[in-house]
């Protein structure tokens, strides 16, 4: 329930900021996809992530990412993360570096064991159409050590139009 409340607060703040400074934000985006990571003591865990964010000022993005993974029965991990993304202006469209901060909640043996989570990701956004894209990525950090995945997403353009007497 707390996670849902945090998500609602984030969405409200994002919408409010967008309404105030609409020219700063480019598009909202929503994506999801599978991930293989080291959220386990041995081997790898498999799971997926959901991302909600917004691109702003053409070279940045920020938002919320939730990753859920399981190592086939022993440990389930839930990672609610805030992210800040940078698209370096190197002339390579789609390349990004991303900082992620949040928590890792390890569910094991009927208990919940929280840990601070921080990491860096790097990836590439490939536009399939004007509204759809895929993003392969790799990530490293604490406590998950490494992760590799791909998400598919959609842009959710929300444009503010001024009423200057023209078309409505």
Beta strands, then each sheet from edge to edge (+ up, - down):
strand 1: 25-37
strand 2: 45-56
strand 3: 60-70
strand 4: 76-86
strand 5: 95-108
strand 6: 111-127
strand 7: 132-142
strand 8: 145-156
sheet 1: 1+ 2- 3+ 4- 5+ 6- 7+ 8- 1+
end
